[in-house]
């Protein structure tokens, strides 16, 4: 029998991953968190044993995206988390969409690097995230996303 997974936390490498670790560091103390990223060495570097990797993809790599969709969907369906959280990019959106399908609460935090406008994934997140956040106050609007502070 697999252990209960409360939260699936998803991010691509680089700044997305660093911000996800910041956003979830205290959650790991009281909740079961499964981390999903695009490079296995990121899990090892962070000392994370409960993690999975998926293929990185974007709108220009359709073949990779199809494979990543199946990987992400499988993770969400097997672990059935109560919450899915992501800081980006494409695999995060895919996991959020899969999370919505199973009734999980989904949280998107747009990358701190997106100063002038929301990322492409951040714009799509409007449609799949229950909680849609930006880290820049001037990007917050009445229709969303919401500004609740910065991670960095």
Contact map, one row per residue, 1 for C-alpha under 8 A:
11100000000000000000000000000000000000000000000000000000000000000000000000000000000000000000000000000000000000000000000000000000000000000000000000000000
11110000000000000000000000000000000000000000000000000000000000000000000000000000000000000000000000000000000000000000000000000000000000000000000000000000
11111000000000000000000000000000000000000000000000000000000000000000000000000000000000000000000000000000000000000000000000000000000000000000000000000000
01111100000000000000000000000001000000000000000000000000000000000000000000000010000000000000000000000000000000000000000000000000000000000000000000000000
00111111000000000000000000000011110000000000000000000000000000000000000000000011110000000000000000000000000000000000000000000000000000000000000000000000
00011111000000000000000000000011100000000000000000000000000000000000000000000000111000000000000000000000000000000000000000000000000000000000000000000000
00001111100000000000000000000011110000000000000000000000000000000000000000000000111110000000000000000000000000000000000000000000000000000000000000000000
00001111110000000000000000000000111100000000000000000000000000000000000000010000101110000000000000000000000000000000000000000000000000000000000000000000
00000011111000000001000100000000111100000000000000000000000000000000000000000000000111000000000000000000000000000000000000000000000000000000000000000000
00000001111100001001000000000000001110000000000000000000000000000000000000000000000111110011001000000000000000000000000000000000000000000000000000000000
00000000111110011001000000000000000111000000000000000000000000000000000000000000000001111011000000000000000000000000000000000000000000000000000000000000
00000000011111011000000000000000000011100000000000000001000000000000000000000000000000011111000000000000000000000000000000000000000000000000000000000000
00000000001111111100000000000000000011100100000000000000000000000000000000000000000000000000000000000000000000000000000000000000000000000000000000000000
00000000000111111100000000000000000000000000000000000000000000000000000000000000000000000000000000000000000000000000000000000000000000000000000000000000
00000000000011111110000000000000000000000000000000000000000000000000000000000000000000000000000000000000000000101000000000000000000000000000000000000000
00000000001111111111000000000000000000000000000000000000000000000000000000000000000000111000000000000000000000100000000000000000000000000000000000000000
00000000011111111111100000000000000010000000000000000000000000000000000000000000000000100000000000000000000000000000000000000000000000000000000000000000
00000000000011111111110000000000000000000000000000000000000000000000000000000000000000000000000000000000000000000000000000000000000000000000000000000000
00000000000000111111111000000000000000000000000000000000000000000000000000000000000000100000000000000000000000100000000000000000000000000000000000000011
00000000111000011111111100000000000000000000000000000000000000000000000000000000000001100000000000000000000000000000000000000000000000000000000000000000
00000000000000001111111110000000000000000000000000000000000000000000000000000000000000000000000000000000000000000000000000000000000000000000000000000000
00000000000000000111111110000000000000000000000000000000000000000000000000000000000000000000000000000000000000000000000000000000000000000000000000000010
00000000000000000011111111000000000000000000000000000000000000000000000000000000000000000000000000000000000000000000000000000000000000000000000000000010
00000000100000000001111111110000000000000000000000000000000000000000000000000000000000000000000000000000000000000000000000000000000000000000000000000000
00000000000000000000111111111000000000000000000000000000000000000000000000000000000000000000000000000000000000000000000000000000000000000000000000000000
00000000000000000000001111111100000000000000000000000000000000000000000000000000000000000000000000000000000000000000000000000000000000000000000000000000
00000000000000000000000111111110100000000000000000000000000000000000000000000000000000000000000000000000000000000000000000000000000000000000000000000000
00000000000000000000000111111111100000000000000000000000000000000000000000000000000000000000000000000000000000000000000000000000000000000000000000000000
00000000000000000000000011111110000000000000000000000000000000000000000000000000000000000000000000000000000000000000000000000000000000000000000000000000
00000000000000000000000001111111000000000000000000000000000000000000000000000000000000000000000000000000000000000000000000000000000000000000000000000000
00001110000000000000000000111111100000000000000000000000000000000000000000000000000000000000000000000000000000000000000000000000000000000000000000000000
00011110000000000000000000010111110000000000000000000000000000000000000000000000000000000000000000000000000000000000000000000000000000000000000000000000
00001111100000000000000000110011111000000000000001000000000000000000000000000000000000000000000000000000000000000000000000000000000000000000000000000000
00001011100000000000000000000001111100000000000001110000000000000000000000000000000000000000000000000000000000000000000000000000000000000000000000000000
00000001110000000000000000000000111110000010000101110000000000000000000000000000000000000000000000000000000000000000000000000000000000000000000000000000
00000001111000000000000000000000011111000000000000111100000000000000000000000000000000000000000000000000000000000000000000000000000000000000000000000000
00000000011110001000000000000000001111110110000000111100000000000000000000000000000000000000000000000000000000000000000000000000000000000000000000000000
00000000001110000000000000000000000111110000000000001111000000000000000000000000000000000000000000000000000000000000000000000000000000000000000000000000
00000000000110000000000000000000000011111110000000001100000000000000000000000000000000000000000000000000000000000000000000000000000000000000000000000000
00000000000000000000000000000000000011111111000000011000000000000000000000000000000000000000000000000000000000000000000000000000000000000000000000000000
00000000000000000000000000000000000000111111100000000000000000000000000000000000000000000000000000000000000000000000000000000000000000000000000000000000
00000000000010000000000000000000000010111111110000000000000000000000000000000000000000000000000000000000000000000000000000000000000000000000000000000000
00000000000000000000000000000000001010111111111110100000000000000000000000000000000000000000000000000000000000000000000000000000000000000000000000000000
00000000000000000000000000000000000000011111111110000000000000000000000000000000000000000000000000000000000000000000000000000000000000000000000000000000
00000000000000000000000000000000000000001111111100000000000000000000000000000000000000000000000000000000000000000000000000000000000000000000000000000000
00000000000000000000000000000000000000000111111100000000000000000000000000000000000000000000000000000000000000000000000000000000000000000000000000000000
00000000000000000000000000000000000000000011111110000000000000000000000000000000000000000000000000000000000000000000000000000000000000000000000000000000
00000000000000000000000000000000001000000011111111100000000000000000000000000000000000000000000000000000000000000000000000000000000000000000000000000000
00000000000000000000000000000000000000000011001111100000000000000000000000000000000000000000000000000000000000000000000000000000000000000000000000000000
00000000000000000000000000000000111000000000000111110000000000000000000000000000000000000000000000000000000000000000000000000000000000000000000000000000
00000000000000000000000000000000011110000010000111111000000000000000000000000000000000000000000000000000000000000000000000000000000000000000000000000000
00000000000000000000000000000000011110010000000001111100000000000000000000000000000000000000000000000000000000000000000000000000000000000000000000000000
00000000000000000000000000000000000111110000000000111110000000000000000000000000000000000000000000000000000000000000000000000000000000000000000000000000
00000000000000000000000000000000000111100000000000011111000000000001001100000000000000000010000000000000000000000000000000000000000000000000000000000000
00000000000000000000000000000000000001000000000000001111100000011011001000000000000000000010000000000000000000000000000000000000000000000000000000000000
00000000000100000000000000000000000001000000000000000111110000011001000000000000000000000110000000000000000000000000000000000000000000000000000000000000
00000000000000000000000000000000000000000000000000000011111111011001000000000000000000000110000000000000000000000000000000000000000000000000000000000000
00000000000000000000000000000000000000000000000000000001111111011000000000000000000000000100000000000000000000000000000000000000000000000000000000000000
00000000000000000000000000000000000000000000000000000000111111001000000000000000000000000000000000000000000000000000000000000000000000000000000000000000
00000000000000000000000000000000000000000000000000000000111111000000000000000000000000000000000000000000000000000000000000000000000000000000000000000000
00000000000000000000000000000000000000000000000000000000111111111000000000000000000000000000000000000000000000000000000000000000000000000000000000000000
00000000000000000000000000000000000000000000000000000000111111111100000000000000000000000000000000000000000000000000000000000000000000000000000000000000
00000000000000000000000000000000000000000000000000000000000011111110000000000000000000000000000000000000000000000000000000000000000000000000000000000000
00000000000000000000000000000000000000000000000000000011110011111111000000000000000000000000000000000000000000000000000000000000000000000000000000000000
00000000000000000000000000000000000000000000000000000011111011111111100000000000000000000000000000000000000000000000000000000000000000000000000000000000
00000000000000000000000000000000000000000000000000000000000001111111110000000000000000000000000000000000000000000000000000000000000000000000000000000000
00000000000000000000000000000000000000000000000000000010000000111111111000000000000000000000000000000000000000000000000000000000000000000000000000000000
00000000000000000000000000000000000000000000000000000111100000011111111100000000000000000010000000000000000000000000000000000000000000000000000000000000
00000000000000000000000000000000000000000000000000000000000000001111111110000000000000000010010000000000000000000000000000000000000000000000000000000000
00000000000000000000000000000000000000000000000000000000000000000111111111000000000000000000000000000000000000000000000000000000000000000000000000000000
00000000000000000000000000000000000000000000000000000110000000000011111111100000000000000000000000000000000000000000000000000000000000000000000000000000
00000000000000000000000000000000000000000000000000000100000000000001111111110000000000000010011001000000000000000000000000000000000000000000000000000000
00000000000000000000000000000000000000000000000000000000000000000000111111111000000000000000011001000000000000000000000000000000000000000000000000000000
00000000000000000000000000000000000000000000000000000000000000000000011111111100000000000000000000000000000000000000000000000000000000000000000000000000
00000000000000000000000000000000000000000000000000000000000000000000001111111110000000000000000000000000000000000000000000000000000000000000000000000000
00000001000000000000000000000000000000000000000000000000000000000000000111111111100000000000001001100000000000000000000000000000000000000000000000000000
00000000000000000000000000000000000000000000000000000000000000000000000011111111000000000000000001000100000000000000000000000000000000000000000000000000
00000000000000000000000000000000000000000000000000000000000000000000000001111111000000000000000000000000000000000000000000000000000000000000000000000000
00011000000000000000000000000000000000000000000000000000000000000000000000111111100000000000000000000000000000000000000000000000000000000000000000000000
00001000000000000000000000000000000000000000000000000000000000000000000000011111110000000000000000100101000000000000000000000000000000000000000000000000
00001111000000000000000000000000000000000000000000000000000000000000000000010011111100000000000000100001000000000000000000000000000000000000000000000000
00001110000000000000000000000000000000000000000000000000000000000000000000000001111100000000000000000011100000000000000000000000000000000000000000000000
00000111000000000000000000000000000000000000000000000000000000000000000000000000111110000000000000100001111000000000000000000000000000000000000000000000
00000011110000000000000000000000000000000000000000000000000000000000000000000000111111000000001100100001111000000000000000000000000000000000000000000000
00000011110000000000000000000000000000000000000000000000000000000000000000000000001111100001000100000000011110000000000000000000000000000000000000000000
00000000111000000001000000000000000000000000000000000000000000000000000000000000000111111001100100000000001110000000000000000000000000000000000000000000
00000000011000011011000000000000000000000000000000000000000000000000000000000000000011111001000000000000000111100000000000000000000000000000000000000000
00000000011100010000000000000000000000000000000000000000000000000000000000000000000001111111100000000000000111100000000011000000000000000000000000000000
00000000001100010000000000000000000000000000000000000000000000000000000000000000000001111111100000000000000000000000000010000000000000000000000000000000
00000000000100000000000000000000000000000000000000000001110000000000000000000000000000011111110000000000000000000000000010000000000000000000000000000000
00000000011100000000000000000000000000000000000000000111100000000001100100000000000000011111111000000000000000000000000000000000000000000000000000000000
00000000011100000000000000000000000000000000000000000000000000000000000000000000000011111111111100000000000000000000000000000000000000000000000000000000
00000000000000000000000000000000000000000000000000000000000000000000000000000000000001011111111110000000000000000000000010011001000000000000000000000000
00000000000000000000000000000000000000000000000000000000000000000000100110000000000000000111111111000000000000000000000000000000000000000000000000000000
00000000010000000000000000000000000000000000000000000000000000000000000110010000000100000011111111100000000000000000000000000000000000000000000000000000
00000000000000000000000000000000000000000000000000000000000000000000000000000000000111000001111111110000011000000000000000000001100000000000000000000000
00000000000000000000000000000000000000000000000000000000000000000000000000000000000000000000111111111000000000000000000000000001100000000000000000000000
00000000000000000000000000000000000000000000000000000000000000000000000110011000000000000000011111111100000000000000000000000000000000000000000000000000
00000000000000000000000000000000000000000000000000000000000000000000000000010001101100000000001111111111110000000000000000000000000000000000000000000000
00000000000000000000000000000000000000000000000000000000000000000000000000000000000000000000000111111111110000000000000000000001100000000000000000000000
00000000000000000000000000000000000000000000000000000000000000000000000000000000000000000000000011111111000000000000000000000000000000000000000000000000
00000000000000000000000000000000000000000000000000000000000000000000000000001001000000000000000001111111000000000000000000000000000000000000000000000000
00000000000000000000000000000000000000000000000000000000000000000000000000000000010000000000000000111111100000000000000000000000000000000000000000000000
00000000000000000000000000000000000000000000000000000000000000000000000000000001111100000000000000111111110000000000000000000000000000000000000000000000
00000000000000000000000000000000000000000000000000000000000000000000000000000000011100000000000000110011111000000000000000000000111000000000000000000000
00000000000000000000000000000000000000000000000000000000000000000000000000000000001110000000000100110001111100000000000000000001111000000000000000000000
00000000000000000000000000000000000000000000000000000000000000000000000000000000001111000000000100000000111110000000000000000000111110000000000000000000
00000000000000000000000000000000000000000000000000000000000000000000000000000000000011110000000000000000011111000000000001001000101110000000000000000000
00000000000000000000000000000000000000000000000000000000000000000000000000000000000011110000000000000000001111100000000001000000000111100000000000000000
00000000000000000000000000000000000000000000000000000000000000000000000000000000000000110000000000000000000111110100011001000000000011100000000000000000
00000000000000110010000000000000000000000000000000000000000000000000000000000000000000110000000000000000000011111100001000000000000001100000000000000000
00000000000000000000000000000000000000000000000000000000000000000000000000000000000000000000000000000000000001111110000000000000000001110000000000000111
00000000000000100000000000000000000000000000000000000000000000000000000000000000000000000000000000000000000000111110000000000000000000000000000000000000
00000000000000000000000000000000000000000000000000000000000000000000000000000000000000000000000000000000000001111111111000000000000000000000000000000000
00000000000000000000000000000000000000000000000000000000000000000000000000000000000000000000000000000000000000011111110000000000000000010000000000000000
00000000000000000000000000000000000000000000000000000000000000000000000000000000000000000000000000000000000000000111110000000000000000000010000000000000
00000000000000000000000000000000000000000000000000000000000000000000000000000000000000000000000000000000000000000111111000000000000000000010000000000000
00000000000000000000000000000000000000000000000000000000000000000000000000000000000000000000000000000000000001000111111111100000000001000010000000000000
00000000000000000000000000000000000000000000000000000000000000000000000000000000000000000000000000000000000001100100111111100000000000000000000000000000
00000000000000000000000000000000000000000000000000000000000000000000000000000000000000000000000000000000000000000000011111110000000000000000000000000000
00000000000000000000000000000000000000000000000000000000000000000000000000000000000000011100100000000000000000000000011111111000000000000000000000000000
00000000000000000000000000000000000000000000000000000000000000000000000000000000000000010000000000000000000111000000011111111100000000000000000000000000
00000000000000000000000000000000000000000000000000000000000000000000000000000000000000000000000000000000000000000000011111111100000000000000000000000000
00000000000000000000000000000000000000000000000000000000000000000000000000000000000000000000100000000000000000000000000111111111000000000000000000000000
00000000000000000000000000000000000000000000000000000000000000000000000000000000000000000000100000000000000100000000000011111111100100000000000000000000
00000000000000000000000000000000000000000000000000000000000000000000000000000000000000000000000000000000000000000000000001111111100100000000000110000000
00000000000000000000000000000000000000000000000000000000000000000000000000000000000000000000000000000000000000000000000000011111100000000000000000000000
00000000000000000000000000000000000000000000000000000000000000000000000000000000000000000000100110010000010000000000000000011111110000000000000000000000
00000000000000000000000000000000000000000000000000000000000000000000000000000000000000000000000110010000111100000000000000001111111100000000000000000000
00000000000000000000000000000000000000000000000000000000000000000000000000000000000000000000000000000000111000000000000000000001111100000000000000000000
00000000000000000000000000000000000000000000000000000000000000000000000000000000000000000000000000000000111100000000000000000000111110000000000000000000
00000000000000000000000000000000000000000000000000000000000000000000000000000000000000000000000000000000001110000000000000001100111111000000000111000000
00000000000000000000000000000000000000000000000000000000000000000000000000000000000000000000000000000000001111000000000000000000001111100000000111110000
00000000000000000000000000000000000000000000000000000000000000000000000000000000000000000000000000000000000011110000010000000000000111111011000011110000
00000000000000000000000000000000000000000000000000000000000000000000000000000000000000000000000000000000000011110000000000000000000011111000000000111110
00000000000000000000000000000000000000000000000000000000000000000000000000000000000000000000000000000000000000010010000000000000000001111111000000101100
00000000000000000000000000000000000000000000000000000000000000000000000000000000000000000000000000000000000000000000000000000000000001111111000000111000
00000000000000000000000000000000000000000000000000000000000000000000000000000000000000000000000000000000000000000000000000000000000000011111100000000000
00000000000000000000000000000000000000000000000000000000000000000000000000000000000000000000000000000000000000000001110000000000000001011111100010100000
00000000000000000000000000000000000000000000000000000000000000000000000000000000000000000000000000000000000000000000000000000000000001011111110111100000
00000000000000000000000000000000000000000000000000000000000000000000000000000000000000000000000000000000000000000000000000000000000000000111111111000000
00000000000000000000000000000000000000000000000000000000000000000000000000000000000000000000000000000000000000000000000000000000000000000001111111000000
00000000000000000000000000000000000000000000000000000000000000000000000000000000000000000000000000000000000000000000000000000000000000000000111110000000
00000000000000000000000000000000000000000000000000000000000000000000000000000000000000000000000000000000000000000000000000000100000110000001111111000000
00000000000000000000000000000000000000000000000000000000000000000000000000000000000000000000000000000000000000000000000000000100000111000011111111100000
00000000000000000000000000000000000000000000000000000000000000000000000000000000000000000000000000000000000000000000000000000000000111000001110111110000
00000000000000000000000000000000000000000000000000000000000000000000000000000000000000000000000000000000000000000000000000000000000011111011000011111000
00000000000000000000000000000000000000000000000000000000000000000000000000000000000000000000000000000000000000000000000000000000000011101000000001111100
00000000000000000000000000000000000000000000000000000000000000000000000000000000000000000000000000000000000000000000000000000000000000111000000000111110
00000000000000000000000000000000000000000000000000000000000000000000000000000000000000000000000000000000000000010000000000000000000000110000000000011111
00000000000000000010011000000000000000000000000000000000000000000000000000000000000000000000000000000000000000010000000000000000000000100000000000001111
00000000000000000010000000000000000000000000000000000000000000000000000000000000000000000000000000000000000000010000000000000000000000000000000000000111
